[in-house]
């Protein structure tokens, strides 16, 4: 039975690496995967899912106006083999409607969907996509990492020239130079709470 999974974590916990590993596992067993990533994240090039370890794959790209159900259905309707799994990177950038579209892929097309993303932004606020994945996913799994103090990281801290930043637009694309995973206690200390 197909299900919708949401695998979340902080920055630097290996979400993209886990996604690429999952794709490899499916394909090793002669199963087709449909890879999706956000057009907002082009740190490693457009239409790419990439791990910090240097592993990458080409992927289909979704934008705010994309209909994910149609993307997967149209691919199948063109005579291509139905995928066994849809893997979504940067799922925090999904809209509420797109999360509902993922549930339609699961419920109507009977395809497993595994979405990977951040739970919250650098201000400690939830992303729209993550909020609805938390509400609608059949299964929610946390990928864990630690902060530099050894505690479990649960927050993303944005840095500008090495200094924590807590104001600005929610979407600020960046990598290791811009964000670090931290525990909630350290996040609050830096924010002055």
Steps between C-alpha positions, in 0.01 A plus 500: 500500500642838397567760769616859532815534711649822631865476600613823662808634672720804539750616240798269469331182623520313171150536354618516138749219559221282644278586202773405251567178691129417491487566124799269451338225708180514291690501172723214609182296524395610146241746632449842343522815712373849423728766653374849584675804644417865544596758242600726792807294587761519225813490719628198306345590164147505365300179493741327742468320828843504662655390825779687673705183446505571127240251380232644272221407260289681244144564614171648392442848640190634671405865534230660711251464212592139408240225522694203635223251433491603133880481476503138618179402317613659170833318519311170537238592235778559245557126506787505744499241776308600808747592775505290814600801706495879482786660694472872584798708615460846659141412595476798734449712186180315402172685522201370694335404169812311386501294820139406426615407147756265654217331691318455166810334352494257792123445516405502128816390319607267785860622491716535811606862564792587726548873562816640660520845652561738783240524773571865582694800374787694659251704706344187651187541286345209307498488122161462328600176329635348821191601698271317260731202466493468880120510484443271199788250486428139586838476667736768637867418556776719640853476361722599789823692527681675782602858566862585570434462874396137464128547559238397245456778245141608448542857370663667200712803579570747221840668496616815327879535517497250788244694704150358574215675314136479607326745264432509128311304237410142584660359186872572499678236293844405629716215613756430770631856482153640578335253737597269785290246688468583870308380805204705619681613818789653301258653246308673781822619666620659176160655436491643853200302624 
